[in-house]
Amino acid sequence: MPTRNPAWTDDEPLLAGALVVQNGWHELRTGDREVQELSELLRSLPFQTPEALALPGYRSPDSVSRKTSDFA
């Protein structure tokens, strides 16, 4: 089982970036509804492997929030 989260695909950061734009170019926090929903969406995509999904931080709300921070 991998110990690191797989790299974000080309489309995943676009979704996080769209959240930042909608939020006035400010990061979103882990508890924000939009971050929670995007995390659920990313984890539900059909290309996610069972090994990746087993990792606790894989596209978690924390990782989505971090990605929005990167953009902001």
C-alpha positions as CSV (number, residue, x, y, z in Angstrom):
1,M,0.0,0.0,0.0
2,P,1.4,3.5,-0.9
3,T,2.3,5.7,2.0
4,R,2.0,9.0,0.1
5,N,-1.1,10.5,-1.5
6,P,-1.0,10.3,-5.3
7,A,-0.4,13.5,-7.2
8,W,-3.4,15.6,-8.0
9,T,-4.6,14.9,-11.6
10,D,-4.8,17.8,-14.0
11,D,-8.5,18.4,-13.4
12,E,-8.6,18.2,-9.6
13,P,-6.8,21.5,-8.9
14,L,-9.0,23.3,-11.4
15,L,-12.0,22.4,-9.1
16,A,-10.1,23.7,-6.0
17,G,-9.1,26.8,-7.9
18,A,-12.7,27.5,-8.9
19,L,-13.6,27.5,-5.2
20,V,-10.9,30.1,-4.6
21,V,-12.2,32.3,-7.4
22,Q,-15.8,32.0,-6.1
23,N,-14.5,32.9,-2.6
24,G,-12.9,36.2,-3.8
25,W,-9.4,34.7,-4.1
26,H,-9.3,33.7,-0.4
27,E,-8.5,30.2,0.9
28,L,-11.3,28.1,2.2
29,R,-10.9,26.2,5.5
30,T,-11.4,22.6,6.3
31,G,-14.8,23.2,7.9
32,D,-16.3,25.1,4.9
33,R,-19.2,23.3,3.3
34,E,-17.7,23.7,-0.2
35,V,-14.4,22.1,0.9
36,Q,-16.3,19.2,2.4
37,E,-18.3,18.7,-0.7
38,L,-15.3,18.9,-3.0
39,S,-13.5,16.4,-0.9
40,E,-16.4,14.0,-1.2
41,L,-16.6,14.5,-4.9
42,L,-12.9,13.9,-5.5
43,R,-13.0,10.8,-3.4
44,S,-16.0,9.5,-5.4
45,L,-14.4,9.8,-8.9
46,P,-14.1,6.4,-10.6
47,F,-10.4,6.5,-11.2
48,Q,-9.6,6.5,-7.5
49,T,-7.8,3.3,-6.4
50,P,-8.8,1.5,-3.3
51,E,-5.2,1.9,-2.0
52,A,-5.4,5.7,-2.4
53,L,-8.8,5.8,-0.8
54,A,-7.5,3.9,2.2
55,L,-5.0,6.7,2.9
56,P,-6.4,9.0,5.6
57,G,-5.3,12.2,4.0
58,Y,-6.3,11.3,0.4
59,R,-8.4,14.3,-0.9
60,S,-9.5,14.9,2.6
61,P,-11.1,18.2,3.6
62,D,-7.6,19.2,5.0
63,S,-5.9,18.5,1.7
64,V,-8.6,20.4,-0.3
65,S,-8.2,23.3,2.1
66,R,-4.4,23.2,1.6
67,K,-4.9,23.3,-2.2
68,T,-7.1,26.4,-1.9
69,S,-4.4,28.0,0.2
70,D,-1.9,27.3,-2.5
71,F,-4.0,29.1,-5.0
72,A,-4.9,32.0,-2.8
